[in-house]
Amino acid sequence: MFRLLSLHPGPDIAAPAAASLAGVPVRAARPLLAALTGAHLLFEQSPGRYGFHDLLRAYAAELASAHEAAAERTQAQGRLFDHHLHTADLASRLLYPGRQLMSFSPPRPGVAVADLAAPPQAVAWFASEQRVLLGVINHAAEHGFDRHAWQLAGILTTFFHRFGLWHTMAATQQTVVTAASRITDPAGRAHLHRSLAVAIAALGRDDDAQAHLEYALDRFRELGDSNYQADTHMGLVWVHGRLGQPELGLHHAEQALALWRTTGHRTGQANALNNIGWWHAQLGRYEEALAYCGQALDLHHESGENTHDEAVALDSLGFIHHHLGQHDRAVALYGQALARYRAVSSRYYETRTLTRLGELHLTAGDPGLARRTWEQALAILDELTHPDADALRDRLATLPG
């Protein structure tokens, strides 16, 4: 165990990942980790998470090189990467039930997947593993595990986007670009370009992101993968929104809806309907927007699967009712959206609704309440070190008092 732990990129490791490295059950790994801690070869920096001092890590690496065959070290690394990939996939499925997700080969023998059973556990796992996961992606790419690198980067793009961690997402970009040059699998390249587009859009390179998404869309079309064609159209909806092109955003949302109707993917249909409604609202067509977003919410209620996406639809409806002059209804809808975002720790999306709620209070003639609402949003954005914080801070500065 001591030798194999040196193969982990750090900065710390949880028991299931350590068990995967050694190819033993978690129940067998825990006493080994406790023994190493008792001998001062590891330290437990938080309950269930272990770290090395640098000199001891170097010593363990020397021992691993001397006593573990190269093939055994490669197998251990493969088990480690499988652990992170399949645990991230489980966490994503808990947070986004009903969403279209990538499929993977089964984990190899000896891999322990973390025991996650509910969305709060998935959020807690991601929070505790965030720094480790970036190291794992780099480590996988450096050691020739390119499939693990791009698949894990693809899953984590969803987490980074949801939590507003643009800087962290951007940190994976170069690794993904490097892996791209070695991937020959058409589906792999399509998925890689799709996730890369989200990362570079977060850096403000929207035209480049559009090019990557269009490349991915062509590959998924060639592969006959209608679900991921639709998902890529939704990526283009987002990018055209950032580029201020609502008509193109609406077009791609309609394309996504048509594709998901052919596959029967109900969560996808609901999300596409909500986006169609949102873009109608941006174009001032509020009655049409109301109908589409209402259909989206109904579909989410019928499936009962995805609290986060239901919150997005409620937020859209709040925006529409605000612009229809129905203040109380808009406040109630925004409140429902906030409750759902908070239930699944979707902090960045919470700030978007708080920002719109502040705008509603401002137009209703209550700048004091608008200020308090925007201050809540700003506190979260500052905690996330999110670039939206500066614009909101400037808007707060214009309020009286």
C-alpha positions in Angstrom: 0.0 0.0 0.0 2.8 2.4 0.9 4.6 1.9 -2.4 1.5 2.1 -4.5 0.2 5.3 -2.9 3.1 7.1 -4.6 1.3 6.5 -7.9 -1.5 8.8 -6.9 -1.1 12.4 -8.0 -2.2 13.9 -4.7 -2.6 16.2 -2.8 -4.5 13.6 -0.7 -6.4 10.3 -1.2 -9.6 8.8 0.1 -9.8 5.2 1.2 -11.8 3.9 -1.9 -9.1 5.3 -4.2 -6.3 3.8 -2.1 -8.2 0.5 -2.1 -8.4 0.7 -5.9 -4.7 1.3 -6.2 -3.9 -1.8 -4.1 -6.8 -3.8 -5.7 -8.3 -4.7 -2.3 -11.8 -4.1 -0.8 -12.2 -0.8 1.1 -12.7 -2.7 4.3 -9.2 -4.2 3.8 -7.7 -0.9 2.9 -8.8 1.0 6.0 -6.6 -0.9 8.5 -3.6 -0.6 6.2 -4.0 3.1 6.0 -4.5 3.3 9.8 -1.3 1.3 10.3 0.7 3.6 7.9 -0.7 6.6 9.8 0.2 5.1 13.1 3.8 4.6 11.8 3.9 8.3 10.7 4.3 7.3 7.1 1.0 8.9 6.2 -1.0 11.7 7.9 -4.8 11.9 8.0 -5.5 15.5 7.1 -9.2 15.1 7.4 -11.4 12.1 8.3 -10.9 9.4 5.7 -8.4 11.4 3.6 -4.7 10.7 3.7 -1.5 12.5 2.6 2.3 12.0 2.3 5.0 14.4 3.2 7.1 15.1 0.1 10.2 13.1 1.2 8.1 10.1 2.1 6.3 10.2 -1.2 9.6 10.3 -3.0 10.8 7.3 -0.9 7.6 5.4 -1.6 8.1 6.1 -5.3 11.7 4.7 -5.2 10.4 1.6 -3.5 7.6 1.2 -6.1 10.1 1.5 -8.9 12.4 -1.1 -7.3 9.8 -3.6 -6.1 6.7 -3.3 -8.3 7.0 -4.5 -11.9 6.2 -1.9 -14.6 3.1 -3.9 -15.6 1.9 -4.0 -12.0 2.3 -0.2 -11.7 0.4 0.3 -14.9 -2.4 -2.0 -13.7 -2.6 -0.1 -10.4 -2.8 3.3 -12.2 -5.6 1.9 -14.4 -7.5 0.8 -11.3 -7.0 4.3 -9.8 -8.3 6.1 -13.0 -11.2 3.6 -13.2 -12.1 4.5 -9.6 -12.3 8.2 -10.3 -14.0 7.8 -13.7 -16.8 5.5 -12.4 -17.3 7.4 -9.2 -17.6 10.7 -11.1 -20.1 9.0 -13.4 -22.1 7.8 -10.4 -22.1 11.2 -8.9 -23.2 12.8 -12.2 -26.1 10.3 -12.5 -27.2 11.1 -9.0 -27.2 14.9 -9.7 -28.6 14.6 -13.2 -31.0 11.7 -13.3 -32.6 11.4 -16.8 -29.8 13.3 -18.5 -27.9 11.8 -21.5 -24.6 10.6 -20.2 -21.6 8.9 -21.7 -21.3 5.1 -21.4 -18.0 3.5 -20.3 -16.4 0.1 -20.2 -17.0 -1.7 -16.8 -14.4 -1.0 -14.1 -11.6 -3.5 -14.1 -11.3 -6.1 -11.2 -10.2 -4.6 -7.9 -11.7 -1.2 -8.5 -13.7 0.3 -5.6 -16.3 2.8 -6.6 -17.2 5.3 -3.8 -20.5 4.5 -2.0 -22.7 7.4 -3.1 -26.5 7.1 -2.8 -28.0 10.6 -2.9 -27.3 14.0 -4.5 -25.9 15.6 -1.3 -23.3 12.8 -1.1 -22.4 13.4 -4.8 -21.9 17.1 -4.1 -19.8 16.4 -1.1 -17.6 13.9 -3.0 -17.0 16.4 -5.8 -16.1 19.1 -3.3 -13.6 16.9 -1.5 -12.1 15.5 -4.7 -12.0 18.7 -6.8 -8.2 19.3 -6.6 -7.5 15.6 -6.8 -9.5 15.2 -10.0 -7.5 17.8 -11.9 -4.3 16.0 -10.9 -5.9 12.7 -12.0 -6.7 14.1 -15.5 -3.2 15.3 -15.9 -1.7 12.1 -14.6 -3.9 10.0 -16.9 -2.8 11.9 -19.9 0.9 11.9 -19.0 0.8 8.1 -18.5 -1.0 7.2 -21.8 -4.5 6.7 -20.3 -5.9 9.2 -22.8 -9.4 7.6 -22.8 -9.6 8.2 -19.0 -8.4 11.7 -19.5 -11.0 12.9 -22.0 -13.9 10.9 -20.4 -13.2 12.3 -17.0 -12.7 15.8 -18.3 -16.1 15.4 -20.1 -17.9 14.4 -17.0 -16.3 17.1 -14.9 -17.2 19.8 -17.4 -20.8 19.4 -16.2 -19.7 19.8 -12.6 -17.6 22.8 -13.2 -20.3 24.5 -15.3 -22.9 23.8 -12.7 -20.9 25.2 -9.8 -19.5 28.1 -11.9 -15.9 27.0 -11.5 -14.7 28.5 -14.8 -11.1 28.9 -13.7 -10.9 25.3 -12.6 -12.5 24.1 -15.8 -10.1 26.1 -17.9 -7.2 24.4 -16.1 -8.2 21.1 -17.8 -8.1 22.7 -21.2 -4.4 22.0 -22.1 -4.6 18.5 -20.9 -7.6 17.8 -23.1 -5.9 19.5 -26.1 -2.9 17.3 -25.7 -5.0 14.1 -25.4 -6.9 15.1 -28.5 -3.9 14.7 -30.8 -3.6 11.0 -29.8 -7.3 9.9 -29.9 -8.3 8.1 -33.1 -11.7 6.8 -31.9 -14.4 8.9 -33.8 -16.8 8.9 -30.8 -13.9 9.9 -28.4 -12.9 12.8 -30.6 -16.5 14.0 -30.9 -17.0 13.9 -27.1 -13.6 15.6 -26.5 -14.4 18.5 -28.9 -17.8 18.9 -27.2 -16.3 19.2 -23.7 -13.4 21.3 -24.9 -16.0 23.8 -26.4 -17.5 24.4 -22.9 -14.1 25.0 -21.4 -12.9 27.5 -24.0 -16.3 29.3 -24.0 -15.7 29.9 -20.3 -12.5 31.7 -21.3 -14.5 34.0 -23.6 -13.4 32.2 -26.9 -17.0 31.8 -28.1 -16.1 31.6 -31.8 -13.6 28.8 -31.2 -16.2 27.0 -29.0 -18.7 27.2 -31.8 -16.2 25.6 -34.2 -15.5 22.7 -31.8 -19.2 22.1 -31.3 -19.9 22.1 -35.0 -17.1 19.6 -35.5 -18.6 17.4 -32.7 -22.1 17.8 -34.3 -20.8 16.5 -37.6 -19.1 13.5 -36.0 -22.1 12.6 -34.0 -24.2 12.9 -37.2 -21.8 10.5 -39.0 -22.1 8.1 -36.1 -25.9 8.2 -36.1 -26.0 9.3 -32.4 -29.1 11.3 -32.3 -29.0 11.9 -28.5 -25.6 13.4 -28.6 -26.4 15.4 -31.8 -29.2 16.9 -29.7 -26.9 17.5 -26.7 -24.4 19.3 -29.0 -27.2 21.4 -30.5 -27.8 22.5 -26.9 -24.2 23.5 -26.5 -24.6 25.6 -29.6 -27.7 27.2 -28.0 -25.5 28.3 -25.0 -22.7 29.6 -27.3 -25.1 31.6 -29.5 -26.7 33.0 -26.4 -23.2 34.2 -25.3 -22.7 35.7 -28.8 -26.0 37.6 -28.6 -27.6 35.6 -31.4 -31.0 34.6 -30.0 -32.5 33.5 -33.4 -29.6 31.0 -33.9 -30.0 29.9 -30.3 -33.7 29.3 -30.9 -32.9 27.3 -34.1 -30.5 24.9 -32.3 -33.0 24.4 -29.4 -35.7 23.4 -32.0 -33.2 21.0 -33.6 -32.5 19.5 -30.3 -36.2 19.0 -29.5 -36.8 17.3 -32.8 -34.0 14.9 -32.3 -34.9 14.1 -28.7 -38.5 13.5 -29.7 -37.3 10.8 -32.1 -35.3 9.1 -29.3 -37.9 9.5 -26.6 -35.5 11.2 -24.3 -37.9 13.1 -22.0 -35.5 15.1 -19.9 -33.8 16.3 -23.1 -37.2 17.3 -24.5 -38.0 19.2 -21.4 -34.7 21.1 -21.5 -35.0 21.9 -25.2 -38.6 23.1 -24.6 -37.4 25.4 -21.8 -34.6 26.8 -24.0 -37.1 27.4 -26.9 -39.3 29.3 -24.4 -36.3 31.2 -23.0 -35.3 32.5 -26.5 -38.8 33.4 -27.3 -38.8 35.5 -24.1 -35.5 37.1 -25.1 -37.1 38.1 -28.4 -40.1 39.6 -26.5 -42.6 36.9 -27.4 -43.7 36.2 -23.8 -46.9 34.4 -24.5 -45.1 31.8 -26.7 -42.4 31.6 -24.1 -44.9 30.9 -21.4 -46.4 28.0 -23.4 -43.0 26.3 -24.1 -41.6 26.7 -20.6 -44.9 25.5 -19.1 -44.6 22.4 -21.2 -41.0 21.9 -20.0 -42.0 22.2 -16.3 -44.9 19.7 -16.9 -42.5 17.2 -18.4 -40.1 17.6 -15.4 -43.0 17.1 -13.0 -44.1 14.0 -14.8 -40.6 12.4 -14.7 -39.9 13.6 -11.1 -36.2 13.0 -11.9 -34.2 16.2 -12.1 -34.5 18.9 -9.4 -31.9 21.1 -11.0 -33.4 21.2 -14.5 -36.9 21.8 -12.9 -35.3 24.8 -11.2 -34.0 26.1 -14.5 -37.6 25.9 -15.9 -39.0 27.7 -12.9 -36.4 30.4 -13.3 -37.4 30.9 -16.9 -41.1 31.1 -15.9 -40.2 33.7 -13.3 -38.4 35.8 -15.9 -41.4 35.6 -18.2 -44.0 36.5 -15.6 -41.7 39.4 -14.5 -41.9 40.8 -18.1 -45.6 40.2 -18.3 -46.0 42.5 -15.3 -47.0 39.7 -12.9 -44.8 40.6 -10.0 -46.1 38.3 -7.2 -46.2 35.3 -9.6 -42.6 36.0 -10.6 -41.4 36.3 -7.0 -43.1 32.9 -6.2 -41.5 31.2 -9.1 -38.0 32.6 -8.4 -38.4 31.4 -4.8 -39.3 27.9 -6.0 -36.3 27.8 -8.3 -34.0 29.0 -5.4 -35.3 26.3 -3.1 -34.5 23.6 -5.7 -31.0 24.9 -6.5 -30.2 25.0 -2.8 -31.4 21.5 -2.3 -28.8 20.2 -4.8 -26.1 22.8 -4.0 -26.2 24.4 -7.4 -24.6 27.6 -6.2 -23.8 29.3 -9.5 -27.3 28.8 -10.8 -28.6 30.1 -7.5 -26.8 33.4 -8.2 -28.4 33.7 -11.7 -31.9 33.5 -10.1 -30.9 35.9 -7.3 -29.7 38.4 -9.9 -32.9 38.2 -11.8 -34.9 38.4 -8.6 -33.0 41.6 -7.7 -33.9 43.1 -11.1 -37.5 42.3 -10.4 -37.4 44.1 -7.0 -35.7 47.0 -8.7 -38.3 47.4 -11.4 -41.0 47.1 -8.6 -39.5 50.2 -7.0 -37.7 48.5 -4.0 -34.0 49.2 -4.5 -33.3 48.2 -0.9 -34.6 44.7 -1.4 -32.8 44.6 -4.7 -29.6 45.5 -3.0 -30.0 42.7 -0.3 -30.8 40.2 -3.0 -27.8 41.1 -5.2 -25.5 41.1 -2.1 -26.5 37.4 -1.5 -25.6 36.6 -5.1 -22.3 38.6 -4.9 -21.2 36.7 -1.8 -21.6 33.4 -3.6 -19.9 34.7 -6.8 -16.9 36.0 -4.7 -16.7 32.7 -2.9 -16.6 30.9 -6.3 -14.1 33.6 -7.6 -16.5 33.8 -10.6 -16.0 36.5 -13.3 -19.7 37.5 -13.0 -18.9 39.1 -9.7 -17.4 42.3 -11.1 -20.4 43.1 -13.3 -22.8 42.6 -10.3 -20.6 44.7 -8.1 -20.8 47.5 -10.6 -24.5 47.2 -10.7 -24.7 47.3 -6.9 -22.7 50.5 -7.0 -25.4 52.2 -9.0 -28.1 51.6 -6.4 -29.1 54.4 -4.0 -28.1 54.0 -0.4 
